[in-house]
């Protein structure tokens, strides 16, 4: 099964090809046709299974195939409600990547930052709104957002909403939605409170369940370095002194972070390039080509940009920042140690990232060995 078999429109197929996507994940294979069929969906799936693309791709297609008339351009047609700022940003980057050739506008809103850039975007008009519950309700109360003509509603990470105490806010949002709509509900687990919530949101849903990737290949040697945030650059340069590391894929959580790491590496004479959503497709393809040819020694990537990266004989993956989603760790390090080859995965963990590391240990059901004898040891 390839993405071509899913009968996607040309602008989306083109974007997926540019991202290096050819084969859909199990949840994408199961969910995309159901959503394109305009049915409600109950998805039991964790982050790291390709869930975001499973709803982003069909939403972009549905909205592209039924554009609004000029007078209607200001209404929000799809709402994706997600529990955290990080997830909202990641989902926004996915819509940006898959929708780059589609004339569908999206914006991301979350709390903890000034609202002016967000309200400016809303006033210019958006088709797709990705939001966290608190800021969404705040801007609804201020009159910036109306959801009465919404066509597609997505509740993402429902069990985390419950854990974080957002269910009351979610219920408030649901009351503001039109009764006639398509609803997509995703949760990693299905405790009774989540089942009850799903029943109030969904109408005769199709059910999709996928098991998450949770194990790491035995061929990958994993280790973690406890280090101050301010010493991460020095530690990276120290590790790269080892000439046995011919190529290294380095992961950061943000585009800005990727650019900063490249700056440090280049200053120290290490050939490196960054790939992330702000780079043109051309620049990304060239960076990947140079990395595969080993003319670039270090490729610094964000998770969304790295999804299409498939490099034979990659020896090292370095988590400059620990991912905030444990499944992402499994995906990141799975780019080395392929087809029985040996690989090395190194992770830099500062004090703020220790909870993320704990989640990873829980998921992979083992503790990653700690490297104690390094110059920046904590």
N, C-alpha and C positions, 0 to 999 in steps of 0.2 A: 504493500500500500504506500502510495506517495501522495503529496499534497495535490498533485494533478488529478488524482482519482476523486478528490473531494469536490470537484466542480466549482472551484473558486474563480471569481472574476479576475480579469487580467491585471488590474492595478495591485491587487493583493498578492496574486501569484508572483508578480514581478518583485515585489518587496520581499517576499519570503525567499525567493531565489537569491536576492542580494544579501540577505542575512545568512545565507548558507544553509537554509532549512530545506531538506528534501523529504525526509520521512517523518510523518506525524507520530507523536507519542500515543500510547493506548487511550488516554483520556481525550485527546484531540480526535482520534479516529471515531470514538463513540459519541462524543458530544457535538461536534460541528454539524453533522447532518440533522441531529435532533433540533438544534437551535435554529438552523436555516429553515427547518420545517415549521418554525414559529411555535414550538411546543415549550411548555414549562419543563425545567430540568432540576432534578435533585442530584447533586454530584458529591459523592463521598471521596474526597481526594485532598492530599496535602500539597503544600507549596513544594515545588521541585519535581512535580509530575508533568509540568507543561500546562497546568490548569489555566494560567492567564491567557495564553494563546488560544486555548479551547473556547473561551468566550469572546476574547477580543476580535479574533478573525471573523466569526460569523456576525458579530454586531456591526463591524465595519462594512461587511458585505450587505447586510439587510438595509442599513442606512444609506449606503451608496446607491443601491438599486431603487430606492424610493425617495429621491431628493425632494425637499420641501419647495413650495413656491416662494417667490421673493418676499411676500408679505409675512410668511411664517418663519423666516430664517432665524428669529431670535429665540425660539423655544427649545428647551432641553428635551432631547428625545430618548436619551439613555442615561441612567444613573448607576454607577458602580460604588457601592458603599463598602468600605474596608476599614479595619480597626486602627491601623497605625500609619503615621506619616511616611515611614520607609516603604511600606507596601503600596501606599497611594502613589508615591514617586515611581516605584518600579512598574506599576501598572500603567502609569502615564507614559513611561519610556517604551513600553510594549506597544501601546496604541500609536505612538510616534513612529516606531519602526515599521509596524505592519501596515500602517495607514499612510505612509509617506507619499504614495501616488494616488490616494483617494481624496476627494474633496470633502472630507468630514473633519470638523473641528472639535478639539477636546481641550479641557483644562483640568488642572488638579487643584483641589483646595484642602487645606488642613490648618490646624491651629498652631499656636506657638510662634507665628510670624505675623507681620503686618498684613491687614486684609486688602489694602488698596490695589496691589497688582492683581489680586484674585478677583476683586469686584470689577476692575477695569476689563479683564478678560471676559467676565460674565456679561458685561454690558455691550461688548463687541459682538456677542452671540456665540454660543457653543452648542454642538450637537450632543456631545458626550461629556458628562461631568463625573470625575473621579473624586470621591470625598471621604473624609473621616466624619463620624457622626456629630461631634460637638460643633465644629466650624460650620457644617452644613445647616444645622438647626439655627445657629446664630445668624447666618446670612439669610435664611428663610424668614426669620423673625424681623430682620431689617428690611425685608421686601426686595432683596436682590435676586432671589431664586423662587421660581414657581414650578411645581412638579405636576400640575393638573393635566398636562397633555403628554406625559411621559409614555413611551412605547415599550421600553425594555428596562427592567430593574434587575440588578445583580447584587446579591448579598454575598460577599466574599469572606472566608474565614469566620463563619458564624460561631464556631465554638470559642474562638479567641475573643469575639465580641462579648460572649457570655462571661468568659474568664475575667475580662477587663471591666465588667460592669456596665456595658453599653446597651444591654438588651432593651432597657426602658427607652433609650433614645431611638433605637431601631424601630420600636413599636410606634413611636411618635411619627417617625418618617413615613412608615407604611400607611398610616392614617391619611397622609397627604397625597397618596398616589391614586391615580384613577383605577377603578375596579377592572376595567378592560385593559390589560397589559400582558406582556410576556415576562415571566419571572424566572430567574436562574439563581439557585441557592447552592453554595459550596461550603462544605465543612469537612475537616479532617476526621472528626469523630462525631458520633450521633447519640449523645446522652439524651435522656427523656425530654429535658427542657428544649433541646435543639429540634427534636422531632416535633414537639408541640408548636414551636415557632415556625418550622417549615410548613406545617399543616395550615397555618393562618395565612401564609404568603402564596403558596403554590396551588395551582388548579390542575388536577389530573396529570401530575408530572411523570416524565420518563426518568427512570433511576439509572445512574451510572456510578460504578464503583471501580476504583483502581488501587492496587497495592503500591505503596510508595517505594522508591529506591531507598534502602536503608543500610546496605552493607557496602564496605569498601573492599576492593580487590586485594587479595593476599600478596600480590606482587608489588604493592606500593608500600615503601617504607615511610611511615608517618612519624613526625616529631613536632613538638611545640616548644617555642622559646618565649619565656615570660620576660617582658621588656617594657620599659617606659615608652609611652607614645613618642616622646621627643627623641628617643634613641633608635627608632625603627629605621630611619635612613642609614645611620651608621652601621646597624646590624646587617642591613641588606648589602651594603658595599663590602662589609667584612666577609659575608658568605660568598659573594661573587668573586672574591679573590681566588677562589678555587677554580683552576682552569679546567677541571673535569666537568664543570657545569657549562656545557656548550650552548644549550638553550634553556631559558627559563620563562615560564608564563607566570606573571605576577598579577594577583588580583587585588583590586581596591573596591570599596563600596560605592564610590562616587566618581563621576567624570572629572571633577575638579581635582580629586585625590590622584587619579591616574596621571593627569598632566603634571602635577607637582612631583611625583615620583620620577617621571621621565626627565624632568629638568635636573633633578639631583643626579641621576645616573649619567646623563650626558656630560654634566659638569665634571664628573669623575672619569670621563673617557670611556664609559660603557655604552656601546651602540644599543639604542632602545627606541621604541616607538609606542604610542598609546593607541588603543582602539576603543571608542565609545560612541554613544549616540550623537554627539555634536560633530563628529568627523564626517566628511563627505564619504559616500560609498566608495568613491575612487581611492581616497586616502586610506580607508580601511582595507580595501583589497590589496593595495600596494604594501601596506604594513604587514599583512598576512603573508604575502608572496615573499617579502624580504626575510621574514621570520622562518618560513619553510626552507628557504635557500640558505639559511644560517648567516646571511649578511647582517641581519639584526639579531643580536644575542638575546635581548630581553624584550618581551612583548608585555605591556602593562594594559590590563583590560578590566572593564566592569562586567558584571555577570550577564547583562542583557546582550552586550556586544560580543561576548565570548561564546554565546550559545552555538554559533555556527562554526566555531574553530575546531578543526580536526587535523591535528598535526602528527604525522608518523614520527616515531623515535623521540618524542618529547621526554626528556629525562627528569625535569624538575618543575613542579608547581609550587609557587610560594604565595601563601595567603598573607599579604602585607597587612590586611585587615581581616579579621575573622567575620564570616558572614552572619547576619542576624537571623537567618533561616537555616536550620541545621541541614536540611536536604541539599541546600546549595553547596555545602561543604563536600558532600558526596559527589555531586556533579562536577565541581571544580577539580577535585583531585583525580577523578576518573578520566581526565584527559591524558594522564600518564599511566604507565604500567599496563598498556593495552596489548592484547593478543599474546599474553604470556611474557611480555618484556618487563624488565624491572623498572620501577619509577620511584621518585622521591617526592614527598609532599611535606613542606615546611610551613609552619604557621606561627605568626608573630602575635602574641596575645598581651594586650595591656590590661590594666586593672578594670577598666570599664567593660572590656570584652569577655571577662571571666564567665558571666552568665551564658553568653553565646556558646562558649566552649563546653560548658556543663550540658547544654542542650544537645550538642554534637555527640558527646560521650554517651548520652542517654539513647540517642538514635542509633548509633553504630554498635552499641552494646559493648564498648570497651573504652579504656582510657588511653589517650594518645601519650606515648612516652615523652617526658620532659627533658630537654637539653639543658643541663645545669652549668656546664663549663664553657660559657661564652663570655666575651668581654663586657657585655651589657646586661649580664644576668641580674634578675630582680630577686 
